[in-house]
Amino acid sequence: MRWEYYNPSPGGRRVGDCTVRAVARALGMDWEQAYVLLADKGLELMDMPSSNAVWGAVLKDHGFRARMVPDVCPQCYTVADFAQDHPSGTYVLCTGSHAVCLEDGTVYDTWDSTAEIVVFYWFKEGYR
């Protein structure tokens, strides 16, 4: 498991656009494409592009499925733990207030979010 600095934002923003960054990385597109995709889906669903329902619908449209993290040990299953348990595949993890992309064991984010607690995640079919 490792963390790698990742910020595709053309404006260099580091906060407030985590869903755009995570979706862009997970879907292999640039920040602008992901932003437009999320904005369009938000308009369709009459919700904000950063809402869980909107970015979740975008990922679902692209073949991802959602899973909750079992509530066996609340407040203890971190992004780092998840990355160690899932060394291959593409995932978008939600911590409740943050979204981050994990790809083949590497956490891509503008900051080291590996200590955050994972609540649920999206994965491409074939990985869990």
TAMO-V483461 format. One record per residue. RES is the residue in one letter. PHI is phi as a letter, one per 20 degrees, with the letter a starting at -180 (* if undefined). Layout:
RES|PHI ; RES|PHI
//
This chain:
M|* ; R|b ; W|d ; E|c ; Y|f ; Y|b ; N|b ; P|e ; S|f ; P|f ; G|e ; G|m ; R|f ; R|c ; V|c ; G|n ; D|c ; C|g ; T|f ; V|f ; R|f ; A|f ; V|f ; A|g ; R|f ; A|f ; L|e ; G|m ; M|c ; D|e ; W|g ; E|f ; Q|f ; A|f ; Y|f ; V|f ; L|g ; L|f ; A|f ; D|f ; K|f ; G|f ; L|f ; E|g ; L|e ; M|l ; D|b ; M|f ; P|g ; S|e ; S|f ; N|g ; A|f ; V|f ; W|f ; G|f ; A|f ; V|f ; L|f ; K|f ; D|f ; H|d ; G|n ; F|e ; R|c ; A|d ; R|b ; M|e ; V|e ; P|g ; D|e ; V|f ; C|c ; P|g ; Q|m ; C|c ; Y|e ; T|e ; V|g ; A|f ; D|f ; F|f ; A|f ; Q|f ; D|f ; H|c ; P|f ; S|c ; G|o ; T|d ; Y|c ; V|d ; L|d ; C|d ; T|d ; G|o ; S|c ; H|b ; A|c ; V|b ; C|e ; L|d ; E|c ; D|l ; G|n ; T|d ; V|e ; Y|d ; D|a ; T|e ; W|b ; D|f ; S|e ; T|f ; A|e ; E|f ; I|e ; V|e ; V|d ; F|b ; Y|b ; W|d ; F|b ; K|f ; E|g ; G|o ; Y|c ; R|c
//
